[in-house]
Amino acid sequence: MWAHWWILVVLGFLALLLLAGWIYRQVDQIRSARLRVEGLTYSLGQLDAMHHSVFETAIRDLLARDGSRNALRCGGRGDLGADVKGHDPLGRYWSVNCTNSGTRSVRGAAHGRDGENAHP
């Protein structure tokens, strides 16, 4: 019937290898992302020692770690007090004001509201 049936076996085997490689890569990316997220922690001493722009970036990263789908660092002149903005997993809008008062005293104020009419 088929003189070259073994070609189908080889193609099937190659397809399985490609699928296994793709699945392995997907699982590895998920593991890497999870390790990055779980490893994203700061001590109070680390936060106090940060320059204000690094502190704002750290707050953005922490907001993203906690599920914000659009965390954005937007601090600077004309930011209207919103150095970091984003929505949490429940759709609530968060605006974070990060303040560095000089003597190793970095602090932030977070304000949230329901996300129906909120825009970052």
N, C-alpha and C positions, 0 to 999 in steps of 0.2 A: 504494500500500500504506500506508505511513506518511506522513501529510501533514506531521507535525512531527518528522521524523527529526533535525533539527538540535538539538532539545532534549536528546537523548541525547548528542550530541557535546559540547554545552556542559557538561552534568553530568559527563561523563567528564573533560573538561578541568579543571573545578573540583576534582574528586576528585584528579586528578594534582597540581594546585597545592597542595592541602591536604597530600597525602602528601609532596611535596617540602619544604614548610615544616616539617612534623613531623620529617623526617629531618635537615634543616639544624639545627633546634633541638637535637636529640639529639647530633649531632656537635659543635656549639658547646659544649654542657654538658660533654661528655667532654674537649674541648680545654681548657676553663676549669679543670676539676678537675685535669687533668694539669699545667697551668701553676702552679696553686696548690701542688701537691705538689712539683714540681720546684723551685719558688722557695722552699720552706721549708727554709732552711739558716741556721745561726747560727755566728758566729765565737766563739772562746773568750772574747774581750773582751766580746762582747755577752752571753754567758751569765753571765760574772762580774759584769756591771753590773746584772743583773736582780734585782728584788725576789723573795723566795722564792715568793710566790704566782704571779708571772709565770713564774718558772723552772719551777714544777710544770706550768703550763699549756703551756709550750713543750715540755716532755718528753712530755706527753700528745699534743700535736700531732705531734711527731716519731714517736711510737709509731703513731699513726694513719697518718701518711705512709708508714710502712714496712709497712703492711698490717694493723694491728690492727683487728679488726671491732667492738671494744667498748672502746676506750681510755677511761678514766675518771679524772678528777682527783678524788681523795677525801681529800686532805691536810687535817689539822686535828686538834683534840684527839680522842683516842680512835681514831686511824686505825691503831694498832698498827704504826706504821712504814711503812705503805703509802701513799705520797702519790699514786702513779699506778698503776693496775692495768689489765690487759687481756690479751687472747690474741693471739698472733702468727698468721700465716697457716697455720702447721702445727698449730695448736690448743694450743700450749704457753702456760701461764699465766705472766704476768710481773707482779711486784710491785716497784715502784721506790721507793726511799727517797731523797728529795731533801733535802740538808742545806745550810744556809747558815751558815757559821761566822763570819760577820761581816766580816772584812777582805778583801772582794772575793775570797772563796774559796767558790764554790758547787760542790758536788759531789753525786754521786748514786751509789747502789748499786742494782744491778738483780739480782733473783733470779728464776730461771725454773724451771718444772717442767712435766712433761707434763700436758696438759689434760684427761685422762680424768676425774679426780675433782676438778679445780680449779674453784673458783668465785671470781669477783672480789669 
